Amino acid sequence: MKLTLSMIVKNEEAHLGHCLDSVRGLVDEIVVVDTGSTDGTAALALARGAAVHEFPWTGDFSAARNASLARATGDWVLVLDADEAVDARDHEALRAACAGADAYRVLIRSYLPDAAYTLMEAQAKPNPGGYAEGAAWPACGDTRAVRLFRRLPGVAFRGRIHESVDASFPGPLPDLDAVIHHYGFTLPARVEAKKPVYLDLALRDARDRPGDPLCLFNVVIQAATAEDWELAASTSERYRALTRELPPALILTQGTALQRCGRHEEALRVFAELPGSLPAAVGRGVSLERLGRREEARVLLEACIRKAPGYTTAYLDLADLHARAGDTAAARAVLEAGLEAAPTDAPLWSRLVRLGVEEGRMEQAVRDAWGAIQRCPRGGDGSWHNLVGVFLLRQGAKAEGRQVLTLGLAAFPGHPDLARLLELC
């Protein structure tokens, strides 16, 4: 049994090496299709034993994926992106699976800088650990996709974006709990750069195939990712007009879009279609509070926290509810409880620091900022270090201020405010 790693890449010199190193000893062949790199991606892949093929970018991810499949010679195919990896712990399970079904829905664990995320319908959670891969990240979200399959005639990817091979294997497929570790969401510059590109591709796909619900689904997701909430809301209605099959991600995204557009009564009705969803319940709580139904919102958000203590979005929304009502003590208690459950969650720390500023308790805000720096030194985008540094300089503690600012610049090289303050030390 021969296993081929199939990849498409472009300008992935910074990440590809880790990916390829992670499958050494697992795969028998590496096929890399390069869609136009201008860095050292191709040379790096060649140095690690990959067969590298050029494929001009056509604005269609499936076309590139299928070009990679066409060059594979293995009996089985494993599909990875350059910002993904496989832990050595799962090599044996992946190889053993190739003696079974024709395809598997593999667990994809996307690592996150904090737990205030929702990935499609999957809520973020504290990193469960157990792997060397991803151990440094505090949170993650788990999804599944067909990434391991037999190389059979007719197997092909479909979709200009969010391309999938699932349709080539009709019927229920077994889940495989071997993990593909995905780091894309930990790369903020990459996340931001993708937003307009992916939205444009989704819109082009929808224009080319106006009656295809999947194309409209992709527009909804990419519009929400780009925070074009009006587009996400209107396209959700178009999706509903085409099919009664409503994926939870579509419902959740539509509810969120309506909420962001200030249409809270409509958002409540949509969120109610997902009675078992924690993100939908939190969304309902937010809209209830905006509609003046504060006590209902408080009870619901507190229930969400009891159900999933690691889901930090509920703490943030409940703290905001209390703060808007003028009860900053209750807001602080909620945030501190959240930090007991998720002590390295940057959004919780940021909200706690901001609460101190809003209260006019600057010394408390500084203490909280210093606690935040110690717990998650790469959080706060430099604002925590800036707050503590300014306070120390005003106190005449230049040596201590220099130490904090130096830590900040090590975490955020070139940060202009931190660099300017350091010059004053």
N, C-alpha and C positions, 0 to 999 in steps of 0.2 A: 504494500500500500504506500503510495507516494502522495505527500501532502505539499501543496503549493501555497505560498503566501502571495496574495494578489493585492497590489497597492496602486493608487494614483497619487501623484505628488506634484507640488510646485513650490519652489523656494522653501524647502523644509530642512535646510542644512542644520538648523539649531535643534531639531527634534528627531530627525529620522534615525540618527545613530542609536539613540536609546531604544527606539522601537525595534530596529533590526537586531540589536544585541539581545533583546528580551526573548526572541524566538530562536536563538542559536541552539541547536540540538532538538528543536521541535519540528521545524519544517525541513523539507528536502530540496525545495526550490523556492527562489524569491523572484517574482516578476514585478518590476516597477515600471509603470508608465508615467513619464514626465510630460506635463502639459505646458511646459514653457519656462522652466527655471532659469534664473539669471545668476544664481549663486552656486555654491559647490555641492548642491544636492546630488546631481548625477554621479560626480566623482566619489562622493561618500558612499553611495549605494553600490557602485562598482567595487570599491575597496572591501566591502563586506560580502561580496560574492553574488550580488544581485545581477540579473539580466535586465538591463535598462533599455527602454524603448521610448522614442519620442512620439508624441501624439498632439497635434495642434489643438488648442482649446477651442471648442465650438460653442461654449455656453451651455453645455449639456453634460452633467455629471455621469449619467448612465452611459453615454457614448464612450467616455473615457474608461469607466469601469468595464464595459464590455470589451474594449480593446485590450485591457489587461487580462480578462478571462480568456480571450482568443489566443493569447500567447502562453497560457498555462498548459503544462503537460501532465500534471498530477492527477491522481484518481479523485482526490479531494482538494477543496479550496478553503483557505482561511483568509478572510478579508479584514484588513486593518488600515487605519489612517496613521499618518506619521506622528500624530500627537497621542497615540495609544500604545499600549504595551501589554504583554502577557507575563504574569509572574511565573517563575520556575515551578512553583507549587502546583500549577494547573497543567503543566505539560503532559503529564501522564494521562490525565482525564481527557484532554483534547485528543490525544492519539487513540485512546481506547474507544472514544465515541465514533471514530471512523469505521468501526466494525459493526455499527448499528444502523440507525435510520438513515434516510437520504439527506436530511438537513436538520439543523438544530437552531432554536432560538437561544442565543447565547446571552448571558447576563452582561450588560455594559454598565460599568460603574463610573459615572462622571463625577470627578472630584470638584469641590466647590470651595471658594474662600470663606464661606459662611453658610448657615442653614436657612437664610431668608430667601430661598429660591423655590420655584416650582418648575420642574422639567416636564413639559407636556402635562399629563395628569399625575405624575409621580412627585410626591412631596420630598423635599430635602430632609436629610436625617443626619445625626452624628455619624462620623466615619466608624463603621463597626470594627475596623482593623483586621488583623489576621494575615495581612500580606505585607511584604516589604514594599511592594509597589503602593504608592499613594499614602504611605503612613504619615507623611508630613502634613496632610490636609485635614482640616477639622470636620468637614462635612462632605456629603455625596448625595447623588440621586441615582437610583437604579432603574434601568429600562431594559428591554429585550429587543433583539433583532436577529434575523437569520444571517449569521456570519461564517458558519461552518457548514459546508454542503458538498455533495458529490458533484463532480464535473460531468454532468449528463447532457445529452443533446437538447438544445432548446432552452437551456437555463440562461437567463439574461436579466440584467437590471432594467428597471423601468422608472421613469421620472426624471425631469430635467434637474430638479433638486430633491433632497431627501430621497435619493434613489434607493430602490429596494429590489431584492431578488425574490421576495416572499411569494409573489404571484406564480413563480415557476414551480412551486411546491404546494399545490392545493391541498386543503384538508388540514386538520390540526397537526401541529408539529411538536415534538417533545422539547421541553426546556432543558438546557444544559447549564449547570451552575458554575462551570468554569467562568472566570471573570476576565473580560477585556477592560483594562484600566484606561480611562479617557481623561486627558488633562486639558482639553481645549478650553473649558470654562475658567481655568486658572490663568489664562493668558488674556488679560483685559484688552490689550491693543488689538489682538486678533479678533476677539469678540466684537469690538466696535467696528472694525474694518469690514467684517462680514455682513453687518446689518443691511446697508444699502444694496450691496451686491446680491444677496440672497433674495431681498424683496423684489428687486428688478427681475431676477430670473423667475421668481414665482409669478409675477404679473405677466411676463412674456409667455409662460406656460399656460396660464389661464386664458390669454388671448388666443393662443394656438388651439386650445381644446376647451371651448367655452362650456360644454356640457359635462365636463369631467369633474365630479365632486372632489377627487383627490387634489386637483389643481387649485380649486377654491380653498380647500383645507390648508394647503401650503401658503396661500396668500394670507389667510387669517393668522396663521402662526408667525409668518415673517413680518406682517404688519404689526402684530403685537410686540414682537421682538424689537422692531424699530420704533415702537411707541407711537405708531400712527393708529390711534385708538378709533377714530371715526371710520377708517378703512377696515379695520378688523371687525367692527360692529356691523357695518353694512354688508361686508362679504360673508359674515356668518349667516345673515338672513338669506342671502343668495344660496348658500350651501343648504340651508334647511328647505328651500323650495325645490331642491333637486332630489333629496333623499330623506327617508325617515331614519336611516342608520346614522346615529349621532355619536361619534366617538367622545368619550369623556373629555379629552383634550379640547375638542371643539366647544363643548358646552362651557367648560371652565374658562376658556379664553374669551368666549363671547360675554360671559358674565362680567369678567374683569374689564373688558373693553367698554361695556355699558356703564359700569361703575366709574371708570376713568372719564367718561363723557358726562358724568353727573346724572345719569339716568338710573337712579337707584331703585325705583319701584320695578323697572324692567329687569334690572340685575338680580333682584331678589327672586323673581319668578324663574329666571334661568338657573341660578344657583340651586334652587329647590329641585331641579331635575337630577341632581347628584346627591341623594340623601346620605350616602355613605362616604362622601369625599370630605376629608379634613380641609383641604384648601378651599373648597366650596363653602364649607361651614364658616371658615374665617372670613371669606368674602361676604357672606350674609351678615356676619357681625358688623363689618365695616359699614355696609349699606344701611343696616338698621340704625346705627349710631348717627349717620348723616341725615337720616329721616326723622331724627329726634326721638327715636325709640331706644334711649340710652340703656335702660335697665335690661331690656331684652338682649341688647348687644353685649352687655357685660356678662350676663349669665351664659350666653352662648360661647363667648371667647374663653371664659374660665373653664367651661366644659371641654373646649378644644385643648387647652393646656393640660388638663387632667388626662385626656385621652392620649396625648403625644407630648410629653414634657420636653422633648428635644426639638420640637417644631417652633423655631424662634419667631416666625412671622406672627404667631398668635400673641406672644408677649409684647412685641412691638406695637401691634394694633391696640391691645388692651392698655398699654402704657399711654399711648396717644389719646385714647378715650378719657382716661383719668386726667391727663394734662390739660386737655381742652375744657374739661369741667372745672379746672382750677385746683384739683386735688393732686398736687405734685408729690406729696408724701406717698400716696397710693401708687402713683406712677413709678416712683423710685423703688418701692417694694416689689412691684411686678418685674422691673428690669433686673433687680438683684436676684430674684427667684429664677429668672431666665438664665442668668449667668451662673447660678449654681448648677443648672442642668447642662449648660453649654458654655463653660468658662473661657473658651477662646473665640467666641462669636463676635466678630468685629462690629456688625450693625448694633448689637445690644450695647456694647461698650460705647459706640459713637452716640447712641441715643442717651445713654446715661450721662456722658460728658455734656451733651447739649442741654440736658435737663438742668444741670447745675448752672450753666450759663443763663438759661431762661429764668431760673430762680434768683439770679443775681448773686449766687454763692460761688464766687470765683475760686476761692481756696478749695472748696469741695470739688469743683470741676477739674482743678489741677490735680487733686489727689486721684480722682477717677481716671484722668488722662494718664497719669503715671502707672496706675494699676493696669490700664489697657495696654500700655507699651510693654509692660512686663509679661502680660498674658499672650498678646499677639503682636509681636514687634514689627510685623509688616502690615499692620492694619492702620486705618485712619488717614492714609494718603499724606502723611506728614503733618496733619493738623494737630494730632496729639502732641507730637514732639514740639511743634511750634508753640502751643499753649503753655506747656511746661517750661520751655526755654525762655519765653518772654517773662513768665512769672519769676523765674530764678534770676534773670538779669535785673529785673526791677527790684529784687531783694538784695542785689549786690553780690549774689552767689555766682560769680563768673565761672569759676572752675566747674561747679556742678552743671551750670548751664551749658558750658562747652561740651561736657560729657554727654548730655542728653542730645544736643544738636548733632554731635558726631555720630551718635547712634542713629539719629534720624536720617542723616545723609548716607550712612551705610545701607539703610533700608530703602531709601528713595534718592539715589544718586542724582545730583544736579538740581534738587528741589530749590527753587530760587529764594523762597522766604527763609528756609533753614540756612542756606549758604550766606544770605545777607546778615542774619542774626549771628552766625558764627564769626563773622568779621568783627562784630562788636565785642566779642569776648576777649 
